[in-house]
Amino acid sequence: MADAFELDIATLTAYLEANIDGFKGPLTAEKFAGGQSNPTYLIAAASGKYVLRRKPPGELLKSAHAVDREFRVMQALANTEVPVPKMRVLCDDSSVIGSMFYVMDYLDGRIFWDAALPEQTPVERGAIYDAMNKVLADLHNVDVDKVGLSDYGKPGNYFERQIGRWTKQYRASETETLPAMEKLIVWLNDNLPADDGLVCINHGDFRLDNMMFSRHGSDVLALLDWELSTLGHPYADLAYQCMQLRIPSDAAIPGLGGADRGALGIPTEQAYVKQYCERRGISGIDNWVFYLAFAFFRLSAILQGVYKRALDGNASSQKALDYGGLAAPLAELGLALIEKGE
């Protein structure tokens, strides 16, 4: 039986030669290891290297795996301060490889998978976190009207809509009752802040390993994996990143929970948020506990979906079951945060 993730090389070669300027076969396609969402391949052709991202095969949750949205947002950000790869083509004809896909330029850089950056010096770690902070502030400073993304999502009431959306997604992939998740859902609905009208391009999965850094130094070559992006609230991205840094270091998605950040050269959460606020010209952030609790809830819901896809045989990586097992612990961390109030 053929592997569902294998590509029809002959059909793909013909399509890319016809639709990308200068593209020339023959080509080889190698699937990258890791990644839970959209299968990603290195395309090596006579004309150079490219990256292909596709929707996974099989039955999928409605609105998930939106590779067309990834393509659109990165194409729109091409002439902004936000580093993105050059987009080449979006193919919505599923007869070519079996599902929608897009192709972008390949970038030669480094991806850091461990938030503690164990192979870097304290000075290098500080520079990397500073660069990451700048990318986030630059993203949230983009004028959505100017880049043609004013219809990329619904403006206003972001958290209310997101709580509803992810509760629904969570219910669709629920495999058992998680008491902490039930309490989180109730608390978030009961403690929703008034809509402050802030709207930005929200990445949706802003973290260290979704960025590619230069081979030497701390320059960010590209912010990647835009599948969850939308018009949203800036503090959702910021809280999501800070939430990840609270996760224990021995989790399937390792964080910096319990780490001595001073010794590592990595800024504290307070310093990181302050730096972000300075870059955006704001004095501070109210309702921070709510934003963090929302981040734990949302990631727990996402990972429950990863777990369900793994059980159904549609996940892109064998690590899916490990990631899915984090749904309950993350909800518990979110609940503990609410109870402590910090």
C-alpha positions as CSV (number, residue, x, y, z in Angstrom):
1,M,0.0,0.0,0.0
2,A,1.4,3.4,-0.9
3,D,2.3,5.9,1.9
4,A,-0.4,8.5,2.1
5,F,2.4,11.2,2.5
6,E,4.3,10.2,-0.7
7,L,4.1,12.6,-3.6
8,D,3.5,11.9,-7.3
9,I,6.8,13.2,-8.5
10,A,6.1,13.2,-12.2
11,T,2.8,15.1,-11.9
12,L,4.3,17.5,-9.3
13,T,7.4,18.2,-11.6
14,A,5.2,19.1,-14.5
15,Y,3.0,21.4,-12.4
16,L,5.9,23.3,-10.9
17,E,7.7,23.7,-14.2
18,A,4.4,25.2,-15.6
19,N,3.7,27.4,-12.6
20,I,7.0,28.7,-11.1
21,D,9.2,31.0,-13.1
22,G,12.6,29.3,-13.7
23,F,11.6,26.0,-12.1
24,K,13.4,23.1,-13.7
25,G,13.3,19.4,-12.9
26,P,14.1,16.6,-12.2
27,L,13.2,16.9,-8.5
28,T,13.4,14.9,-5.4
29,A,11.0,15.4,-2.4
30,E,12.0,14.5,1.2
31,K,9.5,14.9,4.0
32,F,10.8,16.8,7.0
33,A,10.6,14.9,10.3
34,G,8.5,16.5,13.1
35,G,5.6,18.9,12.8
36,Q,2.1,18.0,13.8
37,S,0.0,19.9,11.3
38,N,0.8,20.3,7.6
39,P,3.3,17.8,6.1
40,T,6.3,19.7,4.8
41,Y,8.9,18.6,2.2
42,L,12.3,19.7,0.9
43,I,12.1,19.9,-2.8
44,A,15.5,19.7,-4.5
45,A,15.3,20.5,-8.2
46,A,17.8,21.3,-11.0
47,S,16.8,25.0,-10.5
48,G,17.4,25.0,-6.7
49,K,15.8,24.1,-3.4
50,Y,12.2,24.9,-2.4
51,V,9.9,23.9,0.5
52,L,6.4,22.4,-0.1
53,R,3.7,22.4,2.5
54,R,0.4,20.6,2.0
55,K,-2.8,19.7,3.8
56,P,-2.5,16.2,5.3
57,P,-4.5,13.4,3.6
58,G,-7.6,12.0,5.2
59,E,-10.7,13.4,7.0
60,L,-9.9,16.8,8.6
61,L,-11.6,19.1,11.1
62,K,-13.4,21.9,9.2
63,S,-11.2,25.1,9.0
64,A,-8.1,23.2,10.1
65,H,-4.9,23.0,8.0
66,A,-5.5,26.2,6.0
67,V,-2.4,26.2,3.8
68,D,-4.0,28.8,1.6
69,R,-4.2,31.2,4.5
70,E,-0.5,30.5,5.3
71,F,0.4,31.4,1.8
72,R,-1.7,34.5,1.7
73,V,-0.4,36.0,4.9
74,M,3.3,35.4,4.1
75,Q,2.8,36.8,0.6
76,A,1.2,39.9,2.2
77,L,4.1,40.4,4.6
78,A,6.8,40.2,2.0
79,N,7.5,44.0,2.0
80,T,7.2,44.6,5.8
81,E,9.7,44.3,8.7
82,V,8.4,40.8,9.4
83,P,10.9,38.2,7.9
84,V,9.1,35.6,5.7
85,P,10.2,33.3,2.9
86,K,9.4,34.2,-0.8
87,M,6.2,32.6,-1.8
88,R,6.2,30.8,-5.2
89,V,2.8,29.2,-5.9
90,L,-0.4,28.0,-4.2
91,C,-2.1,25.0,-5.8
92,D,-5.7,24.3,-4.8
93,D,-6.1,21.5,-7.4
94,S,-6.0,18.3,-5.2
95,S,-5.4,16.1,-8.3
96,V,-1.8,17.1,-8.4
97,I,-0.6,15.5,-5.2
98,G,-3.8,14.6,-3.4
99,S,-4.4,17.8,-1.4
100,M,-3.9,21.6,-1.5
101,F,-0.3,22.8,-1.2
102,Y,2.0,25.7,-1.7
103,V,5.7,26.1,-2.5
104,M,8.1,28.7,-1.1
105,D,11.8,29.3,-1.3
106,Y,14.1,27.2,0.9
107,L,16.1,29.1,3.4
108,D,19.4,27.9,4.9
109,G,19.3,28.6,8.6
110,R,19.0,27.2,12.1
111,I,15.9,26.2,14.1
112,F,16.3,26.0,17.8
113,W,14.0,23.3,19.3
114,D,14.8,23.8,23.0
115,A,13.7,27.1,24.6
116,A,16.7,26.8,27.0
117,L,19.1,27.1,24.0
118,P,21.6,24.7,25.7
119,E,24.3,25.0,23.0
120,Q,24.4,28.8,23.1
121,T,26.3,31.2,25.5
122,P,24.3,33.5,27.8
123,V,25.1,36.5,25.5
124,E,23.9,34.5,22.4
125,R,20.7,33.4,24.2
126,G,19.9,37.0,25.2
127,A,20.4,38.2,21.6
128,I,18.1,35.4,20.2
129,Y,15.3,36.2,22.7
130,D,15.7,39.9,21.9
131,A,15.5,39.2,18.1
132,M,12.4,37.1,18.7
133,N,10.8,39.9,20.8
134,K,11.4,42.3,18.0
135,V,9.8,40.1,15.4
136,L,6.7,39.8,17.5
137,A,6.5,43.6,18.0
138,D,7.1,44.2,14.3
139,L,4.3,41.8,13.4
140,H,1.8,43.4,15.7
141,N,2.8,46.9,14.3
142,V,2.0,45.9,10.7
143,D,-0.9,48.0,9.3
144,V,-3.4,45.3,8.2
145,D,-5.2,47.6,5.8
146,K,-1.9,48.6,4.0
147,V,-0.9,45.0,3.4
148,G,-4.3,43.9,2.2
149,L,-5.3,41.8,5.2
150,S,-8.2,43.8,6.6
151,D,-10.5,40.8,5.7
152,Y,-8.1,38.2,7.1
153,G,-10.3,37.6,10.1
154,K,-13.1,39.3,12.1
155,P,-12.1,42.4,14.0
156,G,-13.2,42.8,17.6
157,N,-14.3,40.4,20.3
158,Y,-11.3,38.2,19.6
159,F,-11.1,36.3,22.9
160,E,-14.9,35.7,23.0
161,R,-14.8,34.2,19.5
162,Q,-11.6,32.2,20.2
163,I,-13.0,30.7,23.4
164,G,-16.1,29.6,21.4
165,R,-14.0,28.3,18.5
166,W,-11.5,26.3,20.5
167,T,-14.2,24.9,22.9
168,K,-16.0,23.6,19.8
169,Q,-12.8,22.2,18.3
170,Y,-11.9,20.6,21.7
171,R,-15.4,19.0,21.9
172,A,-15.0,17.6,18.4
173,S,-11.7,15.9,19.3
174,E,-12.5,15.1,23.0
175,T,-11.5,11.5,24.0
176,E,-12.1,11.7,27.7
177,T,-13.3,14.3,30.2
178,L,-10.5,16.6,31.5
179,P,-11.7,18.2,34.8
180,A,-9.2,21.1,34.6
181,M,-10.2,21.9,31.0
182,E,-13.9,22.0,32.1
183,K,-13.1,24.5,34.8
184,L,-10.8,26.6,32.5
185,I,-13.6,26.9,30.0
186,V,-16.1,28.2,32.6
187,W,-13.5,30.6,34.2
188,L,-12.5,32.1,30.8
189,N,-16.1,32.8,29.9
190,D,-16.8,34.3,33.3
191,N,-13.7,36.5,33.3
192,L,-13.7,37.8,29.7
193,P,-12.2,41.4,29.7
194,A,-14.1,44.1,27.9
195,D,-13.1,44.3,24.2
196,D,-10.4,47.0,24.0
197,G,-10.5,47.3,20.2
198,L,-6.9,46.2,19.6
199,V,-6.5,44.4,16.3
200,C,-3.4,43.0,14.6
201,I,-2.1,40.1,12.6
202,N,-2.0,37.3,15.1
203,H,0.5,34.5,14.3
204,G,-1.3,32.0,16.5
205,D,1.7,29.8,17.2
206,F,4.5,32.2,18.0
207,R,7.4,30.4,19.6
208,L,11.1,29.9,19.2
209,D,11.0,26.7,17.0
210,N,8.7,28.4,14.5
211,M,11.5,30.7,13.5
212,M,14.6,30.2,11.4
213,F,17.7,32.0,12.5
214,S,20.8,32.7,10.5
215,R,23.6,30.2,10.6
216,H,25.8,32.6,12.6
217,G,24.3,35.3,14.9
218,S,20.8,36.0,16.0
219,D,19.2,37.4,12.9
220,V,15.7,35.9,12.2
221,L,15.5,34.7,8.5
222,A,11.8,33.8,8.7
223,L,8.8,33.4,10.9
224,L,7.2,30.2,9.8
225,D,4.1,28.0,10.4
226,W,1.2,30.5,9.9
227,E,-1.6,28.0,9.8
228,L,-3.3,29.4,12.9
229,S,-2.8,33.1,11.9
230,T,-5.8,35.5,11.8
231,L,-6.8,39.0,12.6
232,G,-6.6,38.9,16.4
233,H,-5.4,40.4,19.6
234,P,-1.7,41.1,20.1
235,Y,-1.6,39.9,23.7
236,A,-2.7,36.4,22.6
237,D,0.6,35.9,20.8
238,L,2.6,37.4,23.6
239,A,0.9,35.4,26.3
240,Y,1.2,32.2,24.2
241,Q,4.9,32.6,24.1
242,C,5.2,33.4,27.8
243,M,3.0,30.4,28.5
244,Q,5.4,28.1,26.7
245,L,8.3,29.4,28.7
246,R,6.3,28.4,31.9
247,I,6.0,24.8,30.7
248,P,8.4,22.3,32.5
249,S,11.6,21.6,30.7
250,D,11.0,17.9,30.6
251,A,7.6,18.1,28.8
252,A,7.2,16.9,25.2
253,I,7.2,20.6,24.2
254,P,10.1,21.7,26.5
255,G,9.8,25.1,28.2
256,L,11.7,27.0,30.8
257,G,9.5,26.3,33.9
258,G,11.8,26.3,36.9
259,A,14.9,27.4,35.0
260,D,17.3,30.0,36.3
261,R,16.8,32.5,33.5
262,G,19.4,34.9,34.9
263,A,22.1,32.3,34.7
264,L,21.0,31.3,31.2
265,G,21.0,34.9,29.9
266,I,17.3,34.6,29.0
267,P,15.0,37.5,30.1
268,T,12.4,36.9,32.8
269,E,8.7,37.0,31.7
270,Q,8.4,40.5,33.3
271,A,11.5,41.8,31.4
272,Y,10.3,40.2,28.1
273,V,6.9,41.7,28.3
274,K,8.4,45.1,29.3
275,Q,10.7,45.0,26.2
276,Y,7.7,44.2,24.0
277,C,5.7,47.0,25.4
278,E,8.5,49.5,24.8
279,R,8.8,48.4,21.2
280,R,5.1,48.9,20.7
281,G,4.9,52.2,22.6
282,I,2.5,51.0,25.3
283,S,2.9,51.4,29.1
284,G,1.8,48.0,30.2
285,I,-0.8,45.2,29.9
286,D,-3.9,44.7,32.1
287,N,-5.6,41.3,32.6
288,W,-2.3,39.4,32.1
289,V,-3.6,36.3,34.1
290,F,-6.6,36.0,31.7
291,Y,-4.4,36.1,28.6
292,L,-2.1,33.5,30.1
293,A,-5.0,31.3,31.1
294,F,-6.4,31.6,27.7
295,A,-3.1,30.5,26.2
296,F,-3.0,27.3,28.3
297,F,-6.6,26.6,27.3
298,R,-6.0,27.1,23.6
299,L,-2.9,25.0,23.4
300,S,-4.6,22.2,25.4
301,A,-7.4,22.3,22.9
302,I,-5.0,22.2,20.0
303,L,-3.0,19.3,21.4
304,Q,-6.2,17.4,22.1
305,G,-6.9,17.7,18.3
306,V,-3.3,16.4,17.6
307,Y,-4.0,13.4,19.9
308,K,-7.3,12.6,18.1
309,R,-5.7,12.8,14.7
310,A,-3.0,10.5,15.9
311,L,-5.6,8.0,17.1
312,D,-7.3,8.3,13.7
313,G,-4.1,7.8,11.8
314,N,-3.9,11.2,10.2
315,A,-1.1,12.8,12.2
316,S,2.0,14.0,10.4
317,S,4.5,12.7,13.1
318,Q,4.9,9.9,15.5
319,K,5.4,12.4,18.3
320,A,1.7,13.3,18.0
321,L,0.7,10.9,20.8
322,D,3.3,12.4,23.1
323,Y,2.1,15.9,22.3
324,G,-1.5,14.9,22.7
325,G,-0.7,13.6,26.2
326,L,0.1,17.2,27.2
327,A,-3.5,18.4,26.9
328,A,-4.5,17.5,30.5
329,P,-1.2,18.8,32.2
330,L,-1.5,22.1,30.3
331,A,-5.1,22.6,31.4
332,E,-4.0,21.9,35.0
333,L,-1.1,24.5,34.7
334,G,-3.7,27.0,33.4
335,L,-6.0,26.3,36.4
336,A,-3.1,26.6,38.9
337,L,-2.2,30.0,37.4
338,I,-5.7,31.3,37.9
339,E,-5.8,30.0,41.5
340,K,-2.4,31.7,42.3
341,G,-3.4,34.9,40.4
342,E,0.0,35.2,38.7
